[in-house]
Amino acid sequence: MTDWLDETAATYAERDFGDDVGFGTRPALVVIDMIAAFTDPESNLGMDATHILDATERLLDAFRQYDLPRYFTTVAFEESYGDAGLFIEKVPALEELRLGTDRVSVDSQLAPRTEERVILKKYASAFFGTDFQTELTTNRVDTLVLAGVTTSGCVRATAVDSLQHGYRTIVPADAVGDRAKGPHEANLFDIDAKYGDVVSTDAVLSHLHDQFGTPSSTETP
């Protein structure tokens, strides 16, 4: 942690920021924008996502074994980009995210199953302009575990909205990532101080085991 984060952490601790909210009774995994355009380092939007993919795969395997809700998100725009608003003016690299192309498909390492919903969004938060809230209510979810990219963008925006919609929010630090270390660290710090609990993938898996026991099969069906 850099010096300014250490100093800020001390200030926040003195002023009662950053308590843990923990898990509820019905967690769901949200895999945010782990699509080809973001996991390909050669893309203008991309990064080396190897460790993020590996950690997210571990979480996904566990949530599948426990038959807990799993959701994926992608961002994609029509050919006219009329649905991209000012977002695409601010970030022209988003032009790569065209509906129907391989660039907006979830990375093959995570390969959503037929019963796993891929939520199409146009902006950062998984909640904004989507029916995500309705589906979470239908599935009686009270806790969201967020994995994916980017920490400073779509992960953070979803974490903020998750809190605002009344969900306990858990962010495994090793299962999210960004294009640069600074934005990643700063936003993890801020999420942990204000919006959710920043933990590790191992901590999430340990909690699932403690809460739900050992899955009847260690094989992913």
Buried (B, 14 or more C-beta within 10 A) or exposed (E): EEEEEEEBBEEBEEEEBBEEBEBBEBBBBBBBBBBBBBBBEEBEBBBEBEEBBEBBBBBBBBBBBBEBBBBBBBBBBEEEBEBBEEBBEEBEEBEBBBEEEEBBBBBEBBEBEEEBBBBBBBBBBBBEEBEBBEBBEEEEBBBBBBBBBBBBBBBBBBBBBBBEBEBBBBBBBBBBBBBEEEBBBBBBBBBBBEBBBBBEBEBBBEBBEEEBEEBEEEEEE
